[in-house]
Every structure is written in C-alpha cells, then in structure tokens.
Amino acid sequence: MGQLIGVHVAMIALATLTVLGRLFVRLTSTKSGLGGDDITILISLALTIAFVTINLYRTLTFHRHRVAAFTIAQLSIHHRAC
C-alpha cells in the first residue's frame, strides 16, 4: 500500500513541477501572459489531483469496511427461502 501512495505522490509532484515550470517560462518570456492552452493545463492538473486524491482515499478506506458480495444464484436461493 505504501508503494501505491509513493508512486501517486511522486507523479503528482512531477506533473505539478512541470506545469509550474512551463507557466514560469511562459510568464517570464512572453509579454502576452497565459494563453488558453495554459489555462487548460491548469484545469487538467487540478482535475488530475482531484482524481488521484479520490482514488487514494477510496483505496485506503475500502479495506476497512467489509463488503458483502453475493452472486445472483445466492440471492435467488435466499429469496425463495423467504
């Protein structure tokens, strides 16, 4: 489980540093500022961070709860017995 968290954190950190580096270069080298592509990259990064956070939370909390999984055959047998 620790490796999963480490990989996710490392990839998010790498993506964030890459986007910040691009934005820094873009803001310092051009007078026009940020363009539509830069805004799209920021939105994409934010959605990626949200997606990874939700998946990590779901993965880490899923093992705490016992989930009952029944097949259709088991459910139909239970239904007939009632």
A tleap script that builds the chain and sets N, CA, C and O, in Angstrom:
source leaprc.protein.ff14SB
mol = sequence {
  NMET GLY GLN LEU ILE GLY VAL HIE VAL ALA
  MET ILE ALA LEU ALA THR LEU THR VAL LEU
  GLY ARG LEU PHE VAL ARG LEU THR SER THR
  LYS SER GLY LEU GLY GLY ASP ASP ILE THR
  ILE LEU ILE SER LEU ALA LEU THR ILE ALA
  PHE VAL THR ILE ASN LEU TYR ARG THR LEU
  THR PHE HIE ARG HIE ARG VAL ALA ALA PHE
  THR ILE ALA GLN LEU SER ILE HIE HIE ARG
  ALA CCYS
}
set mol.1.N position { 0.819 -1.183 0.000 }
set mol.1.CA position { 0.000 0.000 0.000 }
set mol.1.C position { 0.870 1.257 0.000 }
set mol.1.O position { 0.520 2.262 -0.618 }
set mol.2.N position { 2.004 1.194 0.696 }
set mol.2.CA position { 2.892 2.348 0.755 }
set mol.2.C position { 3.483 2.701 -0.605 }
set mol.2.O position { 3.681 3.876 -0.914 }
set mol.3.N position { 3.766 1.678 -1.422 }
set mol.3.CA position { 4.298 1.930 -2.756 }
set mol.3.C position { 3.280 2.655 -3.622 }
set mol.3.O position { 3.637 3.521 -4.420 }
set mol.4.N position { 2.013 2.298 -3.461 }
set mol.4.CA position { 0.947 2.938 -4.226 }
set mol.4.C position { 0.891 4.433 -3.916 }
set mol.4.O position { 0.795 5.265 -4.819 }
set mol.5.N position { 0.951 4.754 -2.648 }
set mol.5.CA position { 0.914 6.165 -2.239 }
set mol.5.C position { 2.157 6.887 -2.751 }
set mol.5.O position { 2.068 8.012 -3.242 }
set mol.6.N position { 3.318 6.239 -2.635 }
set mol.6.CA position { 4.560 6.850 -3.087 }
set mol.6.C position { 4.563 7.156 -4.572 }
set mol.6.O position { 5.018 8.223 -4.986 }
set mol.7.N position { 4.062 6.238 -5.372 }
set mol.7.CA position { 4.020 6.447 -6.820 }
set mol.7.C position { 3.063 7.587 -7.160 }
set mol.7.O position { 3.379 8.444 -7.985 }
set mol.8.N position { 1.901 7.593 -6.524 }
set mol.8.CA position { 0.935 8.661 -6.790 }
set mol.8.C position { 1.506 10.033 -6.405 }
set mol.8.O position { 1.393 10.992 -7.168 }
set mol.9.N position { 2.106 10.116 -5.243 }
set mol.9.CA position { 2.664 11.395 -4.792 }
set mol.9.C position { 3.801 11.840 -5.711 }
set mol.9.O position { 3.898 13.020 -6.051 }
set mol.10.N position { 4.648 10.914 -6.108 }
set mol.10.CA position { 5.765 11.258 -6.988 }
set mol.10.C position { 5.272 11.751 -8.350 }
set mol.10.O position { 5.806 12.725 -8.881 }
set mol.11.N position { 4.273 11.103 -8.913 }
set mol.11.CA position { 3.766 11.504 -10.226 }
set mol.11.C position { 3.045 12.853 -10.162 }
set mol.11.O position { 3.180 13.676 -11.067 }
set mol.12.N position { 2.283 13.075 -9.097 }
set mol.12.CA position { 1.606 14.362 -8.943 }
set mol.12.C position { 2.640 15.473 -8.746 }
set mol.12.O position { 2.496 16.559 -9.307 }
set mol.13.N position { 3.681 15.208 -7.954 }
set mol.13.CA position { 4.733 16.201 -7.744 }
set mol.13.C position { 5.443 16.515 -9.058 }
set mol.13.O position { 5.707 17.679 -9.359 }
set mol.14.N position { 5.752 15.481 -9.840 }
set mol.14.CA position { 6.414 15.685 -11.127 }
set mol.14.C position { 5.530 16.490 -12.075 }
set mol.14.O position { 6.010 17.404 -12.746 }
set mol.15.N position { 4.250 16.156 -12.132 }
set mol.15.CA position { 3.328 16.893 -13.003 }
set mol.15.C position { 3.198 18.346 -12.556 }
set mol.15.O position { 3.184 19.258 -13.383 }
set mol.16.N position { 3.103 18.554 -11.248 }
set mol.16.CA position { 2.971 19.917 -10.733 }
set mol.16.C position { 4.213 20.745 -11.035 }
set mol.16.O position { 4.105 21.897 -11.454 }
set mol.17.N position { 5.396 20.164 -10.824 }
set mol.17.CA position { 6.637 20.887 -11.125 }
set mol.17.C position { 6.759 21.201 -12.615 }
set mol.17.O position { 7.235 22.273 -12.990 }
set mol.18.N position { 6.336 20.281 -13.450 }
set mol.18.CA position { 6.390 20.502 -14.895 }
set mol.18.C position { 5.469 21.639 -15.308 }
set mol.18.O position { 5.856 22.513 -16.084 }
set mol.19.N position { 4.244 21.621 -14.783 }
set mol.19.CA position { 3.289 22.677 -15.128 }
set mol.19.C position { 3.763 24.028 -14.589 }
set mol.19.O position { 3.690 25.037 -15.290 }
set mol.20.N position { 4.246 24.048 -13.354 }
set mol.20.CA position { 4.751 25.306 -12.794 }
set mol.20.C position { 5.953 25.830 -13.577 }
set mol.20.O position { 6.084 27.037 -13.783 }
set mol.21.N position { 6.827 24.927 -14.011 }
set mol.21.CA position { 7.969 25.333 -14.836 }
set mol.21.C position { 7.520 25.928 -16.160 }
set mol.21.O position { 8.065 26.936 -16.610 }
set mol.22.N position { 6.544 25.315 -16.771 }
set mol.22.CA position { 6.024 25.842 -18.038 }
set mol.22.C position { 5.402 27.218 -17.836 }
set mol.22.O position { 5.632 28.134 -18.625 }
set mol.23.N position { 4.613 27.354 -16.773 }
set mol.23.CA position { 3.963 28.641 -16.516 }
set mol.23.C position { 4.987 29.729 -16.204 }
set mol.23.O position { 4.838 30.872 -16.637 }
set mol.24.N position { 6.028 29.369 -15.449 }
set mol.24.CA position { 7.090 30.334 -15.136 }
set mol.24.C position { 7.776 30.816 -16.408 }
set mol.24.O position { 7.974 32.015 -16.601 }
set mol.25.N position { 8.133 29.879 -17.266 }
set mol.25.CA position { 8.800 30.246 -18.520 }
set mol.25.C position { 7.863 31.077 -19.383 }
set mol.25.O position { 8.275 32.059 -20.000 }
set mol.26.N position { 6.615 30.676 -19.418 }
set mol.26.CA position { 5.637 31.395 -20.241 }
set mol.26.C position { 5.443 32.838 -19.751 }
set mol.26.O position { 5.367 33.770 -20.552 }
set mol.27.N position { 5.366 33.003 -18.443 }
set mol.27.CA position { 5.134 34.344 -17.892 }
set mol.27.C position { 6.364 35.239 -17.993 }
set mol.27.O position { 6.234 36.453 -18.151 }
set mol.28.N position { 7.559 34.651 -17.904 }
set mol.28.CA position { 8.773 35.468 -17.945 }
set mol.28.C position { 9.277 35.719 -19.365 }
set mol.28.O position { 10.001 36.688 -19.592 }
set mol.29.N position { 8.914 34.879 -20.315 }
set mol.29.CA position { 9.469 35.037 -21.658 }
set mol.29.C position { 8.509 35.717 -22.629 }
set mol.29.O position { 8.941 36.202 -23.675 }
set mol.30.N position { 7.249 35.762 -22.316 }
set mol.30.CA position { 6.303 36.416 -23.224 }
set mol.30.C position { 5.598 37.559 -22.513 }
set mol.30.O position { 5.415 37.545 -21.296 }
set mol.31.N position { 5.211 38.542 -23.304 }
set mol.31.CA position { 4.501 39.683 -22.747 }
set mol.31.C position { 2.997 39.445 -22.723 }
set mol.31.O position { 2.260 40.162 -22.045 }
set mol.32.N position { 2.547 38.448 -23.455 }
set mol.32.CA position { 1.100 38.221 -23.580 }
set mol.32.C position { 0.504 37.518 -22.366 }
set mol.32.O position { -0.715 37.514 -22.197 }
set mol.33.N position { 1.339 36.924 -21.521 }
set mol.33.CA position { 0.821 36.238 -20.334 }
set mol.33.C position { 0.362 34.827 -20.658 }
set mol.33.O position { 0.872 34.187 -21.577 }
set mol.34.N position { -0.590 34.365 -19.904 }
set mol.34.CA position { -1.078 32.998 -20.082 }
set mol.34.C position { -2.098 32.947 -21.209 }
set mol.34.O position { -2.909 33.855 -21.388 }
set mol.35.N position { -2.029 31.865 -21.955 }
set mol.35.CA position { -2.972 31.662 -23.040 }
set mol.35.C position { -4.002 30.610 -22.667 }
set mol.35.O position { -4.011 30.096 -21.549 }
set mol.36.N position { -4.850 30.304 -23.603 }
set mol.36.CA position { -5.888 29.303 -23.389 }
set mol.36.C position { -5.319 27.921 -23.118 }
set mol.36.O position { -5.883 27.151 -22.340 }
set mol.37.N position { -4.208 27.609 -23.757 }
set mol.37.CA position { -3.587 26.309 -23.522 }
set mol.37.C position { -3.056 26.185 -22.095 }
set mol.37.O position { -3.097 25.105 -21.506 }
set mol.38.N position { -2.564 27.281 -21.546 }
set mol.38.CA position { -2.060 27.260 -20.171 }
set mol.38.C position { -3.202 27.079 -19.169 }
set mol.38.O position { -3.062 26.355 -18.184 }
set mol.39.N position { -4.310 27.729 -19.424 }
set mol.39.CA position { -5.482 27.569 -18.559 }
set mol.39.C position { -5.979 26.131 -18.625 }
set mol.39.O position { -6.367 25.555 -17.609 }
set mol.40.N position { -5.966 25.555 -19.817 }
set mol.40.CA position { -6.375 24.162 -19.978 }
set mol.40.C position { -5.456 23.221 -19.206 }
set mol.40.O position { -5.923 22.263 -18.590 }
set mol.41.N position { -4.169 23.487 -19.236 }
set mol.41.CA position { -3.212 22.668 -18.488 }
set mol.41.C position { -3.459 22.780 -16.989 }
set mol.41.O position { -3.400 21.776 -16.280 }
set mol.42.N position { -3.736 23.986 -16.496 }
set mol.42.CA position { -4.020 24.167 -15.065 }
set mol.42.C position { -5.288 23.424 -14.645 }
set mol.42.O position { -5.326 22.793 -13.589 }
set mol.43.N position { -6.322 23.505 -15.479 }
set mol.43.CA position { -7.563 22.784 -15.179 }
set mol.43.C position { -7.311 21.283 -15.181 }
set mol.43.O position { -7.803 20.562 -14.313 }
set mol.44.N position { -6.549 20.820 -16.151 }
set mol.44.CA position { -6.227 19.398 -16.242 }
set mol.44.C position { -5.448 18.923 -15.023 }
set mol.44.O position { -5.713 17.842 -14.499 }
set mol.45.N position { -4.486 19.726 -14.568 }
set mol.45.CA position { -3.707 19.370 -13.383 }
set mol.45.C position { -4.602 19.306 -12.148 }
set mol.45.O position { -4.483 18.387 -11.338 }
set mol.46.N position { -5.492 20.279 -12.007 }
set mol.46.CA position { -6.405 20.288 -10.859 }
set mol.46.C position { -7.313 19.067 -10.866 }
set mol.46.O position { -7.539 18.457 -9.821 }
set mol.47.N position { -7.833 18.706 -12.031 }
set mol.47.CA position { -8.695 17.519 -12.127 }
set mol.47.C position { -7.910 16.235 -11.865 }
set mol.47.O position { -8.431 15.301 -11.255 }
set mol.48.N position { -6.673 16.187 -12.318 }
set mol.48.CA position { -5.837 15.012 -12.064 }
set mol.48.C position { -5.553 14.860 -10.580 }
set mol.48.O position { -5.616 13.749 -10.054 }
set mol.49.N position { -5.244 15.948 -9.898 }
set mol.49.CA position { -5.002 15.890 -8.454 }
set mol.49.C position { -6.262 15.437 -7.727 }
set mol.49.O position { -6.188 14.624 -6.805 }
set mol.50.N position { -7.418 15.957 -8.136 }
set mol.50.CA position { -8.680 15.551 -7.513 }
set mol.50.C position { -8.949 14.065 -7.743 }
set mol.50.O position { -9.357 13.358 -6.821 }
set mol.51.N position { -8.725 13.592 -8.961 }
set mol.51.CA position { -8.953 12.188 -9.292 }
set mol.51.C position { -8.041 11.268 -8.482 }
set mol.51.O position { -8.501 10.260 -7.945 }
set mol.52.N position { -6.781 11.599 -8.391 }
set mol.52.CA position { -5.826 10.777 -7.642 }
set mol.52.C position { -6.173 10.785 -6.154 }
set mol.52.O position { -6.096 9.750 -5.491 }
set mol.53.N position { -6.553 11.945 -5.630 }
set mol.53.CA position { -6.923 12.042 -4.221 }
set mol.53.C position { -8.133 11.176 -3.905 }
set mol.53.O position { -8.144 10.460 -2.904 }
set mol.54.N position { -9.141 11.240 -4.748 }
set mol.54.CA position { -10.347 10.422 -4.541 }
set mol.54.C position { -10.016 8.942 -4.640 }
set mol.54.O position { -10.487 8.149 -3.826 }
set mol.55.N position { -9.219 8.563 -5.616 }
set mol.55.CA position { -8.863 7.146 -5.772 }
set mol.55.C position { -8.026 6.642 -4.601 }
set mol.55.O position { -8.238 5.525 -4.129 }
set mol.56.N position { -7.091 7.439 -4.133 }
set mol.56.CA position { -6.297 7.022 -2.976 }
set mol.56.C position { -7.173 6.894 -1.736 }
set mol.56.O position { -7.031 5.938 -0.972 }
set mol.57.N position { -8.068 7.837 -1.532 }
set mol.57.CA position { -8.973 7.771 -0.385 }
set mol.57.C position { -9.841 6.514 -0.457 }
set mol.57.O position { -10.015 5.807 0.536 }
set mol.58.N position { -10.380 6.250 -1.646 }
set mol.58.CA position { -11.228 5.068 -1.824 }
set mol.58.C position { -10.432 3.785 -1.608 }
set mol.58.O position { -10.923 2.845 -0.981 }
set mol.59.N position { -9.222 3.743 -2.117 }
set mol.59.CA position { -8.389 2.553 -1.966 }
set mol.59.C position { -8.007 2.321 -0.511 }
set mol.59.O position { -8.034 1.189 -0.030 }
set mol.60.N position { -7.653 3.385 0.181 }
set mol.60.CA position { -7.205 3.230 1.564 }
set mol.60.C position { -8.355 2.939 2.524 }
set mol.60.O position { -8.152 2.261 3.531 }
set mol.61.N position { -9.546 3.432 2.238 }
set mol.61.CA position { -10.674 3.203 3.146 }
set mol.61.C position { -11.495 1.980 2.758 }
set mol.61.O position { -12.302 1.510 3.560 }
set mol.62.N position { -11.313 1.458 1.566 }
set mol.62.CA position { -12.096 0.303 1.116 }
set mol.62.C position { -11.807 -0.928 1.966 }
set mol.62.O position { -12.710 -1.726 2.218 }
set mol.63.N position { -10.580 -1.094 2.405 }
set mol.63.CA position { -10.207 -2.291 3.143 }
set mol.63.C position { -10.697 -2.273 4.580 }
set mol.63.O position { -10.643 -3.297 5.261 }
set mol.64.N position { -11.170 -1.137 5.053 }
set mol.64.CA position { -11.680 -1.064 6.419 }
set mol.64.C position { -13.094 -1.612 6.550 }
set mol.64.O position { -13.493 -2.062 7.624 }
set mol.65.N position { -13.836 -1.576 5.479 }
set mol.65.CA position { -15.232 -1.984 5.523 }
set mol.65.C position { -15.403 -3.330 4.839 }
set mol.65.O position { -14.805 -3.598 3.797 }
set mol.66.N position { -16.203 -4.140 5.425 }
set mol.66.CA position { -16.481 -5.440 4.834 }
set mol.66.C position { -17.640 -5.277 3.864 }
set mol.66.O position { -18.713 -4.810 4.245 }
set mol.67.N position { -17.432 -5.651 2.642 }
set mol.67.CA position { -18.462 -5.511 1.625 }
set mol.67.C position { -19.016 -6.896 1.336 }
set mol.67.O position { -18.269 -7.830 1.044 }
set mol.68.N position { -20.339 -7.017 1.421 }
set mol.68.CA position { -20.985 -8.298 1.132 }
set mol.68.C position { -21.197 -8.402 -0.367 }
set mol.68.O position { -21.858 -7.559 -0.974 }
set mol.69.N position { -20.639 -9.427 -0.948 }
set mol.69.CA position { -20.794 -9.648 -2.377 }
set mol.69.C position { -21.539 -10.965 -2.577 }
set mol.69.O position { -21.084 -12.023 -2.142 }
set mol.70.N position { -22.664 -10.883 -3.226 }
set mol.70.CA position { -23.474 -12.061 -3.491 }
set mol.70.C position { -23.595 -12.260 -4.986 }
set mol.70.O position { -23.603 -11.300 -5.757 }
set mol.71.N position { -23.687 -13.507 -5.384 }
set mol.71.CA position { -23.964 -13.803 -6.778 }
set mol.71.C position { -25.475 -13.813 -6.967 }
set mol.71.O position { -26.235 -13.851 -5.999 }
set mol.72.N position { -25.890 -13.779 -8.200 }
set mol.72.CA position { -27.329 -13.802 -8.486 }
set mol.72.C position { -27.938 -15.114 -8.005 }
set mol.72.O position { -29.068 -15.122 -7.518 }
set mol.73.N position { -27.212 -16.219 -8.130 }
set mol.73.CA position { -27.724 -17.510 -7.671 }
set mol.73.C position { -27.939 -17.503 -6.161 }
set mol.73.O position { -28.952 -18.016 -5.685 }
set mol.74.N position { -27.022 -16.939 -5.411 }
set mol.74.CA position { -27.181 -16.873 -3.960 }
set mol.74.C position { -28.365 -16.002 -3.574 }
set mol.74.O position { -29.085 -16.317 -2.627 }
set mol.75.N position { -28.566 -14.936 -4.282 }
set mol.75.CA position { -29.692 -14.068 -3.979 }
set mol.75.C position { -31.018 -14.734 -4.302 }
set mol.75.O position { -31.990 -14.568 -3.565 }
set mol.76.N position { -31.071 -15.484 -5.391 }
set mol.76.CA position { -32.327 -16.143 -5.761 }
set mol.76.C position { -32.649 -17.275 -4.785 }
set mol.76.O position { -33.820 -17.526 -4.503 }
set mol.77.N position { -31.627 -17.962 -4.267 }
set mol.77.CA position { -31.859 -19.024 -3.280 }
set mol.77.C position { -32.375 -18.396 -1.993 }
set mol.77.O position { -33.293 -18.926 -1.367 }
set mol.78.N position { -31.799 -17.289 -1.601 }
set mol.78.CA position { -32.247 -16.589 -0.385 }
set mol.78.C position { -33.672 -16.078 -0.560 }
set mol.78.O position { -34.470 -16.118 0.376 }
set mol.79.N position { -33.982 -15.610 -1.732 }
set mol.79.CA position { -35.327 -15.066 -1.999 }
set mol.79.C position { -36.386 -16.173 -1.921 }
set mol.79.O position { -37.472 -15.950 -1.385 }
set mol.80.N position { -36.080 -17.363 -2.449 }
set mol.80.CA position { -37.031 -18.488 -2.404 }
set mol.80.C position { -37.234 -18.990 -0.989 }
set mol.80.O position { -38.327 -19.440 -0.647 }
set mol.81.N position { -36.200 -18.922 -0.157 }
set mol.81.CA position { -36.312 -19.418 1.216 }
set mol.81.C position { -37.198 -18.506 2.052 }
set mol.81.O position { -37.823 -18.958 3.012 }
set mol.82.N position { -37.256 -17.263 1.707 }
set mol.82.CA position { -38.082 -16.318 2.481 }
set mol.82.C position { -39.476 -16.455 2.052 }
set mol.82.O position { -40.351 -15.759 2.566 }
savepdb mol mol.pdb
quit
